[in-house]
Amino acid sequence: MAQGSSFLFALVLDHQPHPDVHLTNVAVQKTSPDYHPKKGCKWMLQRFRQYLASKHGPEAVETLFSDMDNIFVRSLQSVQKVIISDKHCFELYGYDILIDQNLKPWLLEVNASPSLTASSQEDYELKTCLLEDTLHVVDMEARLTGREKRVGGFDLMWNDGPVSREEGAPDLSGMGNFVTNTHLGCVNDRNNQLRQLFRSLQSQKKASS
């Protein structure tokens, strides 16, 4: 699953001492005179998406985020044969993506052990929700059916093939009307979504018992 709406995007500040360094690293950005220790240098991805839409239009931004979704899937497919596949464990990856002036995304790196240290209050809230949703997906209580397309801020994008946002088996022959099940950068009331999800599961269990 991919974390759909709970992302942070690092802002590039002016006056960087070394323009060729990895600018999305907070350890570098906090040395800038423009850095605000309480606000940090990160935006929620929803806010960043809205900003880009106001500058470039919603269609261009939709294409950008679709390309980012494609990066997530293709990068994992490229290591599918060597990646650990064990039902008793899971991995949480962090993606660093650079967006150029033409709204083309470039994959910088994939972190197998992304930092969960918060650099601001907003960062703390995001990562707390990320960890909570991760444990919901791991589902140690065996509450889920395994067929969920969304759990909190996570979207199921690939399951032996692309997952459609629409219900039922999609027609992938032409991929014309196919819409990937991803809400990257969209507003998501994850608390309400989780309540509805678990209420529905409880009702299903009561009906079958």
GROMACS elastic network, one bead per residue, 0.5 to 0.9 nm:
[ bonds ]
;  ai    aj funct       b0    kb
    1     4     6  0.86664   500
    1   137     6  0.85162   500
    1   149     6  0.86210   500
    1   150     6  0.84291   500
    1   151     6  0.89545   500
    1   154     6  0.58414   500
    1   155     6  0.53539   500
    1   157     6  0.60848   500
    1   158     6  0.74192   500
    2    69     6  0.87400   500
    2    72     6  0.81219   500
    2   153     6  0.83044   500
    2   154     6  0.53272   500
    2   155     6  0.52791   500
    2   156     6  0.63715   500
    2   157     6  0.67763   500
    2   182     6  0.78666   500
    2   184     6  0.85038   500
    3     6     6  0.60308   500
    3     7     6  0.71547   500
    3   130     6  0.79044   500
    3   133     6  0.89430   500
    3   152     6  0.87406   500
    3   153     6  0.54838   500
    3   155     6  0.61358   500
    3   156     6  0.88104   500
    3   182     6  0.87679   500
    3   183     6  0.87023   500
    3   184     6  0.74087   500
    4     7     6  0.73848   500
    4   150     6  0.89647   500
    4   152     6  0.89398   500
    4   153     6  0.54607   500
    4   154     6  0.52788   500
    4   155     6  0.56471   500
    4   182     6  0.61691   500
    4   183     6  0.50634   500
    4   185     6  0.64427   500
    4   186     6  0.74383   500
    4   188     6  0.84577   500
    5    44     6  0.84128   500
    5    45     6  0.68106   500
    5    46     6  0.68036   500
    5   153     6  0.56553   500
    5   154     6  0.76469   500
    5   155     6  0.89057   500
    5   183     6  0.63618   500
    5   184     6  0.51126   500
    5   186     6  0.55400   500
    5   187     6  0.64259   500
    5   188     6  0.62245   500
    5   190     6  0.89319   500
    6    44     6  0.72493   500
    6    45     6  0.70482   500
    6    46     6  0.82891   500
    6   126     6  0.62934   500
    6   127     6  0.82926   500
    6   129     6  0.78689   500
    6   130     6  0.69763   500
    6   153     6  0.58869   500
    6   154     6  0.81969   500
    6   184     6  0.81824   500
    6   185     6  0.75267   500
    6   188     6  0.84209   500
    7    43     6  0.83984   500
    7    44     6  0.59146   500
    7    45     6  0.51532   500
    7    46     6  0.80196   500
    7   126     6  0.74362   500
    7   127     6  0.89176   500
    7   130     6  0.89098   500
    7   184     6  0.82392   500
    7   185     6  0.73189   500
    8    42     6  0.59004   500
    8    43     6  0.54242   500
    8    45     6  0.52909   500
    8    46     6  0.87126   500
    8    48     6  0.87302   500
    8   123     6  0.74040   500
    8   126     6  0.78225   500
    9    24     6  0.83292   500
    9    41     6  0.83402   500
    9    42     6  0.52519   500
    9    43     6  0.51196   500
    9    44     6  0.61845   500
    9    45     6  0.57692   500
    9    48     6  0.71481   500
   10    23     6  0.82636   500
   10    24     6  0.54235   500
   10    25     6  0.78790   500
   10    26     6  0.79442   500
   10    40     6  0.89706   500
   10    41     6  0.57280   500
   10    43     6  0.64598   500
   10    44     6  0.89750   500
   11    23     6  0.83533   500
   11    24     6  0.71209   500
   11    29     6  0.86903   500
   11    41     6  0.54039   500
   11    42     6  0.56957   500
   11    43     6  0.72394   500
   12    16     6  0.86880   500
   12    23     6  0.63023   500
   12    24     6  0.69662   500
   12    29     6  0.75691   500
   12    41     6  0.77253   500
   13    16     6  0.69105   500
   13    23     6  0.83637   500
   13    29     6  0.68086   500
   13    32     6  0.69830   500
   13    33     6  0.88837   500
   13    34     6  0.67320   500
   13    35     6  0.75144   500
   13    41     6  0.78359   500
   14    32     6  0.72296   500
   14    33     6  0.84005   500
   14    34     6  0.71763   500
   15    18     6  0.86729   500
   15    19     6  0.85511   500
   15    32     6  0.62937   500
   15    33     6  0.74884   500
   15    34     6  0.81280   500
   16    19     6  0.58871   500
   16    21     6  0.88403   500
   16    23     6  0.82556   500
   16    28     6  0.80662   500
   16    29     6  0.73403   500
   16    31     6  0.79333   500
   16    32     6  0.61486   500
   16    33     6  0.89773   500
   17    21     6  0.89108   500
   17    28     6  0.88099   500
   17    31     6  0.84267   500
   17    32     6  0.79475   500
   18    21     6  0.58073   500
   18    23     6  0.89949   500
   19    22     6  0.84191   500
   19    23     6  0.78344   500
   20    23     6  0.79410   500
   21    24     6  0.88724   500
   21    25     6  0.87993   500
   21    28     6  0.81803   500
   22    25     6  0.59987   500
   22    28     6  0.77890   500
   22   108     6  0.88554   500
   23    26     6  0.78067   500
   23    28     6  0.66575   500
   23    29     6  0.66665   500
   24    27     6  0.87972   500
   24    28     6  0.78617   500
   24    29     6  0.73994   500
   24    41     6  0.89979   500
   24    96     6  0.76283   500
   24    97     6  0.89058   500
   24    98     6  0.85546   500
   25    28     6  0.54879   500
   25    29     6  0.63949   500
   25    30     6  0.87662   500
   26    30     6  0.58202   500
   26    31     6  0.87423   500
   26    40     6  0.82718   500
   26    41     6  0.74027   500
   26    42     6  0.88893   500
   26   119     6  0.77976   500
   27    30     6  0.57515   500
   27    31     6  0.73913   500
   28    31     6  0.58388   500
   28    32     6  0.77243   500
   29    32     6  0.55559   500
   29    34     6  0.88248   500
   29    35     6  0.68889   500
   29    40     6  0.89673   500
   29    41     6  0.73927   500
   30    33     6  0.79739   500
   30    34     6  0.83475   500
   30    35     6  0.54681   500
   30    36     6  0.78737   500
   30    37     6  0.75577   500
   30    40     6  0.78198   500
   30    41     6  0.79718   500
   31    34     6  0.85215   500
   31    35     6  0.71134   500
   32    35     6  0.53964   500
   33    36     6  0.83993   500
   35    38     6  0.89946   500
   35    39     6  0.82639   500
   35    40     6  0.65636   500
   35    41     6  0.67464   500
   36    39     6  0.53788   500
   36    40     6  0.53298   500
   36    41     6  0.72827   500
   37    40     6  0.52500   500
   37    41     6  0.84772   500
   37   119     6  0.80375   500
   37   120     6  0.74089   500
   38   119     6  0.81501   500
   38   120     6  0.57445   500
   38   121     6  0.73508   500
   39    42     6  0.77901   500
   39   119     6  0.86233   500
   39   120     6  0.60564   500
   39   121     6  0.76417   500
   39   122     6  0.78910   500
   40    43     6  0.87463   500
   40   119     6  0.64050   500
   40   120     6  0.56418   500
   40   121     6  0.87237   500
   40   122     6  0.87346   500
   40   123     6  0.84888   500
   41   119     6  0.87028   500
   41   120     6  0.86936   500
   42    45     6  0.88984   500
   42   119     6  0.89366   500
   42   120     6  0.85730   500
   42   122     6  0.84776   500
   42   123     6  0.77074   500
   43    46     6  0.80854   500
   43    47     6  0.63640   500
   43    48     6  0.62781   500
   43   122     6  0.84704   500
   43   123     6  0.88027   500
   44    47     6  0.53932   500
   44    48     6  0.64574   500
   44    49     6  0.87777   500
   44   122     6  0.80767   500
   44   123     6  0.85520   500
   44   126     6  0.84113   500
   44   185     6  0.81204   500
   45    49     6  0.60132   500
   45    50     6  0.85348   500
   45   184     6  0.79107   500
   45   186     6  0.79730   500
   46    49     6  0.51272   500
   46    50     6  0.62555   500
   46    51     6  0.86498   500
   46   184     6  0.81144   500
   46   186     6  0.55498   500
   46   187     6  0.61952   500
   47    50     6  0.51357   500
   47    51     6  0.61895   500
   47    52     6  0.87274   500
   47   185     6  0.78693   500
   48    51     6  0.50245   500
   48    52     6  0.62436   500
   48    53     6  0.85865   500
   48   185     6  0.78261   500
   49    52     6  0.51869   500
   49    53     6  0.61186   500
   49    54     6  0.86686   500
   49    58     6  0.88739   500
   49    61     6  0.71274   500
   49    65     6  0.87432   500
   49   185     6  0.60261   500
   49   186     6  0.79200   500
   50    53     6  0.50367   500
   50    54     6  0.62417   500
   50    55     6  0.87558   500
   50    58     6  0.85227   500
   50    61     6  0.89059   500
   50   185     6  0.86090   500
   51    54     6  0.52373   500
   51    55     6  0.64755   500
   51    56     6  0.87121   500
   52    55     6  0.50802   500
   52    56     6  0.57917   500
   52    57     6  0.72034   500
   52    58     6  0.79987   500
   52    60     6  0.87290   500
   52    61     6  0.65430   500
   53    56     6  0.52542   500
   53    59     6  0.80088   500
   53    60     6  0.76203   500
   53    61     6  0.58885   500
   53    62     6  0.86762   500
   54    57     6  0.58298   500
   54    58     6  0.76736   500
   56    59     6  0.81523   500
   56    60     6  0.62621   500
   56    61     6  0.70162   500
   56   103     6  0.88482   500
   57    60     6  0.57868   500
   57    61     6  0.65474   500
   57    62     6  0.88432   500
   58    61     6  0.50965   500
   58    62     6  0.59886   500
   58    63     6  0.86584   500
   59    62     6  0.50390   500
   59    63     6  0.63509   500
   59    64     6  0.87085   500
   60    63     6  0.51716   500
   60    64     6  0.62934   500
   60    65     6  0.88454   500
   60   103     6  0.76975   500
   61    65     6  0.62249   500
   61    66     6  0.84618   500
   61   103     6  0.76765   500
   62    65     6  0.53096   500
   62    66     6  0.61043   500
   62    67     6  0.86130   500
   63    66     6  0.50350   500
   63    67     6  0.61653   500
   63    68     6  0.86755   500
   63   103     6  0.87289   500
   64    67     6  0.51193   500
   64    68     6  0.63412   500
   64    69     6  0.87803   500
   64    99     6  0.87458   500
   64   103     6  0.61278   500
   64   104     6  0.65040   500
   64   105     6  0.69334   500
   65    69     6  0.62035   500
   65    70     6  0.85622   500
   65   105     6  0.85709   500
   65   184     6  0.69171   500
   65   185     6  0.80799   500
   66    69     6  0.50391   500
   66    70     6  0.62914   500
   66    71     6  0.87596   500
   66   180     6  0.85842   500
   66   182     6  0.87997   500
   66   184     6  0.86881   500
   67    71     6  0.63381   500
   67    72     6  0.89074   500
   67   104     6  0.79315   500
   67   105     6  0.70156   500
   68    72     6  0.65157   500
   68    73     6  0.89070   500
   68    97     6  0.81545   500
   68   104     6  0.89397   500
   68   105     6  0.64513   500
   68   106     6  0.85522   500
   68   107     6  0.87022   500
   68   184     6  0.89178   500
   69    72     6  0.52399   500
   69    73     6  0.65159   500
   69    74     6  0.87057   500
   69   157     6  0.84754   500
   69   180     6  0.87930   500
   69   182     6  0.77661   500
   69   184     6  0.79566   500
   70    73     6  0.52361   500
   70    74     6  0.59317   500
   70    75     6  0.82673   500
   71    74     6  0.52831   500
   71    75     6  0.57831   500
   71    76     6  0.84413   500
   71   105     6  0.85055   500
   71   106     6  0.85571   500
   71   107     6  0.73146   500
   72    75     6  0.55192   500
   72    76     6  0.64549   500
   72    77     6  0.87516   500
   72    95     6  0.80982   500
   73    76     6  0.54245   500
   73    77     6  0.61832   500
   73    78     6  0.87563   500
   73   157     6  0.79874   500
   73   158     6  0.75096   500
   74    78     6  0.61321   500
   74    79     6  0.89669   500
   75    78     6  0.52300   500
   75    79     6  0.69915   500
   75    80     6  0.88466   500
   75   110     6  0.87955   500
   76    79     6  0.54853   500
   76    80     6  0.60097   500
   76    83     6  0.84522   500
   77    81     6  0.81691   500
   78    81     6  0.78423   500
   79    82     6  0.55340   500
   79    83     6  0.58188   500
   80    83     6  0.53916   500
   80    84     6  0.83964   500
   80    85     6  0.87603   500
   81    84     6  0.84467   500
   82    85     6  0.86425   500
   84    89     6  0.88988   500
   84    90     6  0.87765   500
   84    91     6  0.88814   500
   85    88     6  0.88781   500
   85    89     6  0.81365   500
   85    90     6  0.83315   500
   86    89     6  0.57256   500
   86    90     6  0.75035   500
   87    90     6  0.74536   500
   89   138     6  0.87764   500
   90   138     6  0.77985   500
   91   112     6  0.74374   500
   91   113     6  0.86181   500
   92   111     6  0.86494   500
   92   112     6  0.67573   500
   92   113     6  0.71922   500
   92   114     6  0.76167   500
   92   134     6  0.82655   500
   93   110     6  0.65852   500
   93   111     6  0.55477   500
   93   113     6  0.65684   500
   93   114     6  0.63194   500
   94   109     6  0.83915   500
   94   110     6  0.56777   500
   94   112     6  0.66823   500
   94   113     6  0.73075   500
   94   114     6  0.51354   500
   94   115     6  0.82343   500
   95   107     6  0.75895   500
   95   108     6  0.78261   500
   95   109     6  0.62193   500
   95   111     6  0.62737   500
   95   114     6  0.84203   500
   96   106     6  0.86347   500
   96   107     6  0.62998   500
   96   108     6  0.54250   500
   96   109     6  0.54053   500
   96   110     6  0.63074   500
   96   111     6  0.78769   500
   97   105     6  0.62561   500
   97   106     6  0.54888   500
   97   108     6  0.54993   500
   97   109     6  0.73704   500
   97   110     6  0.88990   500
   98   104     6  0.82223   500
   98   105     6  0.56200   500
   98   106     6  0.50137   500
   98   107     6  0.63854   500
   98   108     6  0.66159   500
   99   102     6  0.78507   500
   99   103     6  0.56425   500
   99   104     6  0.54909   500
   99   106     6  0.61692   500
   99   107     6  0.88642   500
  100   103     6  0.53295   500
  100   104     6  0.54708   500
  100   105     6  0.65700   500
  100   106     6  0.77555   500
  101   104     6  0.73664   500
  102   105     6  0.88607   500
  107   110     6  0.79163   500
  110   113     6  0.89707   500
  110   114     6  0.85484   500
  111   114     6  0.52437   500
  111   115     6  0.86023   500
  113   116     6  0.87588   500
  115   118     6  0.82788   500
  116   124     6  0.85027   500
  116   127     6  0.64036   500
  116   128     6  0.87508   500
  116   131     6  0.89222   500
  117   123     6  0.84265   500
  117   124     6  0.76719   500
  117   127     6  0.81524   500
  118   121     6  0.73133   500
  118   122     6  0.82603   500
  118   123     6  0.51886   500
  118   125     6  0.84477   500
  118   126     6  0.87606   500
  118   127     6  0.72734   500
  119   122     6  0.83274   500
  119   123     6  0.60179   500
  119   124     6  0.71614   500
  120   124     6  0.61311   500
  120   125     6  0.87161   500
  121   125     6  0.62747   500
  121   126     6  0.86292   500
  122   125     6  0.51879   500
  122   126     6  0.61916   500
  122   127     6  0.86739   500
  123   126     6  0.51475   500
  123   127     6  0.61727   500
  123   128     6  0.85136   500
  124   127     6  0.53250   500
  124   128     6  0.60564   500
  124   129     6  0.86320   500
  125   128     6  0.51745   500
  125   129     6  0.62847   500
  125   130     6  0.85843   500
  126   129     6  0.52578   500
  126   130     6  0.61236   500
  126   131     6  0.87868   500
  127   131     6  0.61525   500
  127   132     6  0.84788   500
  128   131     6  0.53090   500
  128   132     6  0.62325   500
  128   133     6  0.86615   500
  129   133     6  0.60230   500
  129   134     6  0.84191   500
  129   152     6  0.85685   500
  129   153     6  0.81227   500
  129   190     6  0.88539   500
  130   133     6  0.52183   500
  130   134     6  0.60650   500
  130   135     6  0.87317   500
  130   152     6  0.88379   500
  130   153     6  0.74639   500
  130   154     6  0.87359   500
  131   135     6  0.63232   500
  131   136     6  0.86639   500
  132   135     6  0.53142   500
  132   136     6  0.63724   500
  132   137     6  0.88626   500
  132   152     6  0.87628   500
  133   137     6  0.62472   500
  133   138     6  0.86265   500
  133   151     6  0.68985   500
  133   152     6  0.57481   500
  133   153     6  0.66682   500
  133   154     6  0.71958   500
  133   190     6  0.89988   500
  134   137     6  0.51315   500
  134   138     6  0.62253   500
  134   139     6  0.85621   500
  134   151     6  0.88703   500
  134   152     6  0.89290   500
  134   154     6  0.81895   500
  135   139     6  0.61040   500
  135   140     6  0.75251   500
  136   140     6  0.78081   500
  136   141     6  0.87048   500
  136   143     6  0.88175   500
  136   144     6  0.85493   500
  136   151     6  0.71881   500
  136   152     6  0.80561   500
  137   140     6  0.85623   500
  137   144     6  0.81631   500
  137   151     6  0.66598   500
  137   152     6  0.87724   500
  137   154     6  0.82049   500
  138   141     6  0.87657   500
  138   142     6  0.87191   500
  139   142     6  0.52949   500
  139   143     6  0.64455   500
  139   144     6  0.66838   500
  140   143     6  0.79764   500
  141   144     6  0.83502   500
  142   145     6  0.79291   500
  143   198     6  0.77912   500
  143   201     6  0.73784   500
  143   202     6  0.85059   500
  144   147     6  0.78206   500
  144   148     6  0.74082   500
  144   197     6  0.89139   500
  144   198     6  0.81312   500
  144   201     6  0.72385   500
  145   148     6  0.68155   500
  145   201     6  0.80772   500
  146   149     6  0.87732   500
  148   151     6  0.69131   500
  148   155     6  0.87797   500
  148   156     6  0.75888   500
  148   197     6  0.87689   500
  149   154     6  0.82824   500
  149   155     6  0.58715   500
  149   157     6  0.79535   500
  149   163     6  0.81425   500
  149   165     6  0.80772   500
  149   181     6  0.73812   500
  150   153     6  0.72322   500
  150   154     6  0.55958   500
  150   156     6  0.61353   500
  150   181     6  0.85943   500
  150   182     6  0.89088   500
  150   193     6  0.84269   500
  150   194     6  0.89747   500
  150   197     6  0.87927   500
  151   154     6  0.51991   500
  151   155     6  0.67110   500
  151   156     6  0.84232   500
  151   190     6  0.80329   500
  151   193     6  0.75297   500
  151   194     6  0.65846   500
  151   197     6  0.77339   500
  152   155     6  0.82001   500
  152   188     6  0.81768   500
  152   189     6  0.80747   500
  152   191     6  0.68943   500
  152   192     6  0.85483   500
  152   193     6  0.60815   500
  152   194     6  0.55024   500
  152   197     6  0.88640   500
  153   183     6  0.88448   500
  153   188     6  0.70107   500
  153   189     6  0.84373   500
  153   190     6  0.58506   500
  153   193     6  0.87811   500
  154   182     6  0.85877   500
  154   183     6  0.88016   500
  155   181     6  0.65199   500
  155   182     6  0.56000   500
  155   183     6  0.71157   500
  155   184     6  0.85249   500
  156   159     6  0.75156   500
  156   162     6  0.89813   500
  156   163     6  0.68262   500
  156   181     6  0.64901   500
  156   182     6  0.72683   500
  157   161     6  0.84578   500
  157   162     6  0.60251   500
  157   163     6  0.51606   500
  157   164     6  0.77463   500
  157   165     6  0.88446   500
  157   180     6  0.66498   500
  157   181     6  0.54889   500
  157   182     6  0.63034   500
  158   161     6  0.53268   500
  158   163     6  0.52941   500
  158   164     6  0.89322   500
  158   180     6  0.89238   500
  158   181     6  0.86097   500
  159   162     6  0.63811   500
  159   163     6  0.64543   500
  160   163     6  0.86923   500
  162   172     6  0.89146   500
  162   180     6  0.68232   500
  162   181     6  0.81802   500
  163   166     6  0.86502   500
  163   170     6  0.84194   500
  163   179     6  0.83876   500
  163   180     6  0.59318   500
  163   181     6  0.57134   500
  163   182     6  0.88407   500
  164   167     6  0.72091   500
  164   168     6  0.83295   500
  164   169     6  0.79653   500
  164   170     6  0.65073   500
  164   178     6  0.64197   500
  164   179     6  0.55720   500
  164   182     6  0.86390   500
  165   178     6  0.80336   500
  165   179     6  0.56870   500
  165   180     6  0.54755   500
  165   182     6  0.72190   500
  166   169     6  0.83527   500
  166   170     6  0.75176   500
  166   178     6  0.82058   500
  166   179     6  0.72942   500
  166   180     6  0.84891   500
  166   181     6  0.77328   500
  167   170     6  0.78894   500
  169   172     6  0.89324   500
  170   175     6  0.86917   500
  170   177     6  0.85776   500
  170   178     6  0.68620   500
  171   174     6  0.72765   500
  171   175     6  0.68757   500
  171   176     6  0.86051   500
  171   177     6  0.80653   500
  171   178     6  0.73424   500
  172   176     6  0.79158   500
  172   177     6  0.85724   500
  172   178     6  0.69361   500
  173   176     6  0.82548   500
  174   177     6  0.80180   500
  174   178     6  0.84385   500
  175   178     6  0.50353   500
  175   179     6  0.83588   500
  176   179     6  0.86406   500
  179   182     6  0.83517   500
  180   183     6  0.87965   500
  183   186     6  0.52965   500
  183   187     6  0.81108   500
  183   188     6  0.82099   500
  184   187     6  0.87559   500
  185   188     6  0.87029   500
  188   191     6  0.86637   500
  188   192     6  0.87930   500
  188   193     6  0.79815   500
  189   192     6  0.55178   500
  189   193     6  0.61733   500
  189   194     6  0.87292   500
  190   194     6  0.59980   500
  190   195     6  0.84971   500
  191   194     6  0.52258   500
  191   195     6  0.62359   500
  191   196     6  0.86997   500
  192   195     6  0.50981   500
  192   196     6  0.62036   500
  192   197     6  0.85293   500
  193   196     6  0.52383   500
  193   197     6  0.60735   500
  193   198     6  0.87150   500
  194   198     6  0.61446   500
  194   199     6  0.83948   500
  195   198     6  0.54497   500
  195   199     6  0.60114   500
  195   200     6  0.85079   500
  196   199     6  0.51137   500
  196   200     6  0.60573   500
  196   201     6  0.86274   500
  197   200     6  0.52488   500
  197   201     6  0.63301   500
  197   202     6  0.87546   500
  198   202     6  0.60886   500
  198   203     6  0.85323   500
  199   202     6  0.51419   500
  199   203     6  0.62014   500
  199   204     6  0.86650   500
  200   203     6  0.51229   500
  200   204     6  0.62285   500
  200   205     6  0.87362   500
  201   204     6  0.50574   500
  201   205     6  0.62588   500
  201   206     6  0.86840   500
  202   205     6  0.51505   500
  202   206     6  0.62311   500
  202   207     6  0.86152   500
  203   206     6  0.51361   500
  203   207     6  0.61259   500
  203   208     6  0.86652   500
  204   207     6  0.51126   500
  204   208     6  0.62212   500
  204   209     6  0.86672   500
  205   208     6  0.52000   500
  205   209     6  0.61246   500
  206   209     6  0.52352   500
